[in-house]
């Protein structure tokens, strides 16, 4: 996956098509491309879920969030400043439905109105929220 954070493009994991198929051919390295100097840098970030491909990632408030089939209840986060990873629990808006678990899922960020304690919109105030859609169950449902 790739995402822009500040003036750097972050490239995380992926798949090496020249080496074959399957988990053992996925990548676990993390690279940045400085768009001012066009220099690549291998970042000292260890992905706790190991090599990965087929995932979505976005930047929110300067941090990188990754949604992968490797953990359907959590997001993997990367702090670009410290190069440390963290895990963020997901919140399911409909407790009767399982969150996406694998294959095609989409993750995006959007600005949503800030609301007061009573649920009323506060005029002119917005915050970034993360939305995860789609996916198929383990049994393909």
VODREN-669404 format. One record per residue (C-alpha): residue in three letters; x, y, z. Coordinates in nm, 3 decimals, padded with zeros to 5 digits. Layout:
<nodes>
+--------+---------+---------+---------+
| residu |       X |       Y |       Z |
+--------+---------+---------+---------+
|    ala |       X |       Y |       Z |
...
+--------+---------+---------+---------+
</nodes>
This chain:
<nodes>
+--------+---------+---------+---------+
| residu |       X |       Y |       Z |
+--------+---------+---------+---------+
|    unk |  00.000 |  00.000 |  00.000 |
|    unk |  00.099 |  00.360 | -00.050 |
|    unk | -00.001 |  00.682 |  00.125 |
|    unk |  00.125 |  01.040 |  00.138 |
|    unk |  00.216 |  01.177 |  00.482 |
|    unk |  00.348 |  01.531 |  00.472 |
|    unk |  00.614 |  01.541 |  00.198 |
|    unk |  00.684 |  01.166 |  00.199 |
|    unk |  00.516 |  00.879 |  00.020 |
|    unk |  00.506 |  00.572 |  00.245 |
|    unk |  00.523 |  00.231 |  00.073 |
|    unk |  00.438 | -00.064 |  00.299 |
|    unk |  00.466 | -00.435 |  00.226 |
|    unk |  00.323 | -00.568 | -00.097 |
|    unk |  00.393 | -00.869 | -00.314 |
|    unk |  00.687 | -00.965 | -00.532 |
|    unk |  00.531 | -01.097 | -00.857 |
|    unk |  00.866 | -01.238 | -00.969 |
|    unk |  00.890 | -01.476 | -00.674 |
|    unk |  00.558 | -01.662 | -00.707 |
|    unk |  00.233 | -01.665 | -00.514 |
|    unk |  00.134 | -01.709 | -00.152 |
|    unk |  00.218 | -01.563 |  00.186 |
|    unk |  00.590 | -01.643 |  00.162 |
|    unk |  00.619 | -01.405 | -00.134 |
|    unk |  00.467 | -01.106 |  00.046 |
|    unk |  00.693 | -00.823 |  00.159 |
|    unk |  00.740 | -00.671 |  00.504 |
|    unk |  00.963 | -00.375 |  00.428 |
|    unk |  00.860 | -00.012 |  00.468 |
|    unk |  00.999 |  00.256 |  00.238 |
|    unk |  00.955 |  00.632 |  00.206 |
|    unk |  01.003 |  00.852 | -00.098 |
|    unk |  01.084 |  01.214 | -00.023 |
|    unk |  00.894 |  01.404 | -00.293 |
|    unk |  01.126 |  01.705 | -00.264 |
|    unk |  01.454 |  01.517 | -00.318 |
|    unk |  01.320 |  01.201 | -00.491 |
|    unk |  01.527 |  00.989 | -00.253 |
|    unk |  01.409 |  00.650 | -00.127 |
|    unk |  01.475 |  00.542 |  00.232 |
|    unk |  01.424 |  00.200 |  00.391 |
|    unk |  01.252 |  00.278 |  00.721 |
|    unk |  01.326 |  00.085 |  01.045 |
|    unk |  00.963 | -00.020 |  01.094 |
|    unk |  00.889 | -00.380 |  01.198 |
|    unk |  00.541 | -00.495 |  01.093 |
|    unk |  00.410 | -00.701 |  01.388 |
|    unk |  00.172 | -00.898 |  01.163 |
|    unk |  00.462 | -00.995 |  00.935 |
|    unk |  00.473 | -00.969 |  00.556 |
|    unk |  00.150 | -00.838 |  00.406 |
|    unk | -00.031 | -00.764 |  00.084 |
|    unk | -00.399 | -00.714 | -00.007 |
|    unk | -00.466 | -00.440 |  00.246 |
|    unk | -00.588 | -00.081 |  00.257 |
|    unk | -00.411 |  00.207 |  00.424 |
|    unk | -00.487 |  00.574 |  00.489 |
|    unk | -00.331 |  00.870 |  00.669 |
|    unk | -00.526 |  01.040 |  00.944 |
|    unk | -00.380 |  01.323 |  01.153 |
|    unk | -00.026 |  01.231 |  01.050 |
|    unk | -00.052 |  00.861 |  01.137 |
|    unk | -00.088 |  00.564 |  00.900 |
|    unk | -00.368 |  00.310 |  00.952 |
|    unk | -00.373 | -00.031 |  00.781 |
|    unk | -00.672 | -00.264 |  00.753 |
|    unk | -00.574 | -00.620 |  00.663 |
|    unk | -00.735 | -00.962 |  00.647 |
|    unk | -00.472 | -01.065 |  00.903 |
|    unk | -00.676 | -00.915 |  01.187 |
|    unk | -01.043 | -00.839 |  01.131 |
|    unk | -01.097 | -00.657 |  01.461 |
|    unk | -00.794 | -00.427 |  01.467 |
|    unk | -00.607 | -00.176 |  01.254 |
|    unk | -00.231 | -00.165 |  01.240 |
|    unk | -00.094 |  00.185 |  01.286 |
|    unk |  00.241 |  00.340 |  01.204 |
|    unk |  00.361 |  00.665 |  01.359 |
|    unk |  00.584 |  00.821 |  01.089 |
|    unk |  00.766 |  01.042 |  01.341 |
|    unk |  00.875 |  00.767 |  01.582 |
|    unk |  00.869 |  00.478 |  01.328 |
|    unk |  00.676 |  00.275 |  01.589 |
|    unk |  00.372 |  00.061 |  01.523 |
|    unk |  00.055 |  00.039 |  01.731 |
|    unk | -00.273 | -00.150 |  01.718 |
|    unk | -00.609 |  00.028 |  01.709 |
|    unk | -00.934 | -00.151 |  01.795 |
|    unk | -01.212 | -00.109 |  01.539 |
|    unk | -01.564 | -00.007 |  01.633 |
|    unk | -01.846 | -00.193 |  01.462 |
|    unk | -02.152 |  00.030 |  01.422 |
|    unk | -02.381 | -00.272 |  01.389 |
|    unk | -02.292 | -00.535 |  01.650 |
|    unk | -02.493 | -00.803 |  01.462 |
|    unk | -02.253 | -00.793 |  01.167 |
|    unk | -01.895 | -00.914 |  01.162 |
|    unk | -01.640 | -00.662 |  01.033 |
|    unk | -01.473 | -00.732 |  00.697 |
|    unk | -01.231 | -01.019 |  00.724 |
|    unk | -01.053 | -01.063 |  00.393 |
|    unk | -01.031 | -01.004 |  00.021 |
|    unk | -01.191 | -00.690 | -00.115 |
|    unk | -01.253 | -00.421 |  00.140 |
|    unk | -01.223 | -00.048 |  00.111 |
|    unk | -01.104 |  00.198 |  00.369 |
|    unk | -01.127 |  00.574 |  00.340 |
|    unk | -01.123 |  00.882 |  00.555 |
|    unk | -01.384 |  01.155 |  00.549 |
|    unk | -01.460 |  01.481 |  00.725 |
|    unk | -01.769 |  01.455 |  00.943 |
|    unk | -01.939 |  01.724 |  01.151 |
|    unk | -01.841 |  01.748 |  01.517 |
|    unk | -02.140 |  01.702 |  01.749 |
|    unk | -02.198 |  01.821 |  02.103 |
|    unk | -02.302 |  01.591 |  02.390 |
|    unk | -02.668 |  01.623 |  02.287 |
|    unk | -02.588 |  01.509 |  01.933 |
|    unk | -02.627 |  01.850 |  01.768 |
|    unk | -02.384 |  01.951 |  01.493 |
|    unk | -02.141 |  02.225 |  01.592 |
|    unk | -02.139 |  02.471 |  01.298 |
|    unk | -01.812 |  02.488 |  01.107 |
|    unk | -01.636 |  02.214 |  01.305 |
|    unk | -01.531 |  01.888 |  01.140 |
|    unk | -01.308 |  01.595 |  01.227 |
|    unk | -01.153 |  01.312 |  01.026 |
|    unk | -01.312 |  00.970 |  01.063 |
|    unk | -01.211 |  00.635 |  00.923 |
|    unk | -01.464 |  00.415 |  00.741 |
|    unk | -01.417 |  00.050 |  00.642 |
|    unk | -01.661 | -00.102 |  00.392 |
|    unk | -01.721 | -00.435 |  00.223 |
|    unk | -01.524 | -00.756 |  00.245 |
|    unk | -01.618 | -01.119 |  00.236 |
|    unk | -01.641 | -01.368 |  00.517 |
|    unk | -01.408 | -01.662 |  00.559 |
|    unk | -01.672 | -01.879 |  00.388 |
|    unk | -01.708 | -01.630 |  00.101 |
|    unk | -02.043 | -01.491 |  00.211 |
+--------+---------+---------+---------+
</nodes>
